[in-house]
Amino acid sequence: MSMELICDKEHWTCTYMNWSKIRNECVKATFAYIEHYIQTNTIRVNNEERRLQDNIIAYINKIRAYKSSNEHLTNADLHLYSGFLEECKHIEFIDLLVKFGVSGLYALCHKSDCEGFYSVGNAYDICDIIPNILNFTSDNYYNRCFNSIHKVFKESLELKRIVSIY
């Protein structure tokens, strides 16, 4: 079985298992991007900024340590994605994603696998995050996937149309 993202003439498809792996990789790459951002942007950080940095790092560490009760996710090594979904229940975590400019992670990964839609606003957030995480993916396969996904969401932005999930 497969899922497909479609916007006008742009589309991208993969199996459900690959979609789960891609979202897991998106979580992993985004966390690496956040850590890199924090490490390289420490000049002129005030106490409030440091507190927010510490909070998002605490969430990242909690998600990395997460062990799913879902055997399928555990066997497929999708614990990051599973932990991410669990932490999305906390508005503070979502706010931190927004604060650090990675709300596209939430927009891309916190959706149904099939029969749904991404808004043009979701497309904006997703197009914003993908270029930032490409240097933090584990291999070229994921870069190719993210570049193809980016094309679909870019089409959404340009045409101001939703992306359909099938």
C-alpha positions in Angstrom: 0.0 0.0 0.0 1.2 3.5 -0.7 0.4 7.1 0.0 0.6 10.0 -2.4 0.9 13.8 -2.1 -0.7 15.7 -5.0 -1.0 19.4 -5.9 -2.1 20.2 -9.4 0.6 18.7 -11.7 3.1 17.9 -8.9 2.9 14.6 -7.0 5.0 12.3 -5.0 4.3 8.8 -3.8 5.9 6.1 -1.6 4.8 3.1 0.6 3.4 3.7 4.0 6.5 2.2 5.6 8.8 4.6 3.6 6.5 7.5 4.6 7.0 6.6 8.3 10.8 6.3 7.8 10.9 9.7 6.0 9.0 11.4 8.8 11.3 9.7 11.3 14.3 11.1 9.3 12.6 14.5 9.2 12.4 14.5 13.0 16.0 13.3 13.3 17.4 15.9 10.8 15.3 18.7 12.4 16.7 17.9 15.9 20.2 18.0 14.5 19.5 21.3 12.8 18.1 22.8 16.0 21.2 21.7 18.0 23.5 23.1 15.3 21.5 26.4 15.4 21.8 26.7 19.1 25.5 25.9 19.1 26.3 28.4 16.4 24.0 31.2 17.7 25.0 31.7 21.3 26.3 35.3 21.0 24.1 37.8 22.8 21.7 35.1 24.2 19.7 36.5 27.1 18.4 34.5 30.0 15.0 34.0 28.4 16.5 32.8 25.1 18.8 30.4 27.0 15.7 29.1 28.9 13.9 28.4 25.6 17.0 26.7 24.2 17.2 24.5 27.3 13.5 23.6 27.1 13.7 22.5 23.4 16.9 20.5 24.1 15.1 18.8 27.0 12.2 17.9 24.7 14.7 16.6 22.1 16.4 14.4 24.7 13.1 13.1 26.0 12.0 12.2 22.5 15.3 10.5 21.7 14.9 8.3 24.8 11.3 7.4 24.0 10.4 3.8 23.6 7.2 3.0 21.9 4.7 0.4 23.1 3.9 -0.2 19.4 5.9 -3.2 18.4 5.7 -2.2 14.7 7.3 1.2 15.3 9.9 -0.3 17.6 10.9 -3.0 15.1 11.1 -0.4 12.3 13.3 1.9 14.5 10.7 4.7 14.3 11.0 5.7 17.9 11.9 9.3 17.1 8.7 9.8 15.1 6.6 8.0 17.7 8.1 10.1 20.5 7.6 13.3 18.5 3.9 12.5 18.1 3.6 11.9 21.8 5.2 15.3 22.6 3.0 17.1 20.1 0.3 16.7 22.8 2.1 19.5 24.7 1.4 23.0 23.3 4.7 24.2 24.8 6.6 21.9 22.5 4.7 23.1 19.5 5.4 26.7 20.5 9.1 25.9 20.8 9.1 24.5 17.3 7.5 27.8 16.1 10.1 29.8 18.1 13.0 28.0 16.5 11.6 28.2 13.0 10.8 24.6 12.5 7.0 24.4 12.7 7.2 22.7 9.3 8.1 19.6 11.2 4.8 19.6 13.0 3.0 20.5 9.8 4.5 17.7 7.8 4.6 14.9 10.4 1.5 15.4 12.4 -0.9 14.3 9.7 -2.8 11.2 8.6 -1.1 8.8 6.3 -4.0 8.9 3.9 -7.1 10.8 2.9 -6.3 14.3 4.2 -5.1 17.7 3.2 -2.2 20.1 3.8 -3.2 23.8 3.7 -1.3 26.4 1.9 -0.1 27.6 5.3 1.2 24.1 6.0 2.9 24.2 2.6 4.7 27.5 3.6 6.0 26.0 6.9 7.1 22.7 5.1 8.9 24.6 2.3 10.6 26.7 5.0 12.0 23.8 6.9 13.1 21.4 4.1 16.1 23.4 2.9 17.3 23.9 6.5 17.4 20.1 7.2 18.9 18.8 4.0 22.5 19.0 5.4 21.4 17.0 8.5 19.9 13.9 6.8 21.6 10.6 7.0 21.9 9.9 3.3 21.2 11.1 -0.2 18.0 8.9 -0.4 16.3 11.1 2.1 17.6 14.3 0.4 16.0 13.1 -2.9 12.8 12.4 -1.1 12.7 15.7 0.7 13.5 17.6 -2.6 10.6 15.8 -4.3 8.3 16.5 -1.4 9.4 20.1 -1.5 8.3 20.4 -5.1 4.8 19.4 -4.3 4.5 21.9 -1.5 6.1 24.6 -3.5 3.4 24.1 -6.1 0.9 24.5 -3.4 2.4 27.9 -2.4 2.7 29.1 -6.0 -0.9 28.1 -6.9 -2.4 28.8 -3.5 -3.9 25.3 -3.6 -4.1 22.6 -1.0 -2.0 19.4 -1.1 -4.1 16.2 -1.1 -3.0 13.1 0.7 -4.1 9.8 -0.9 
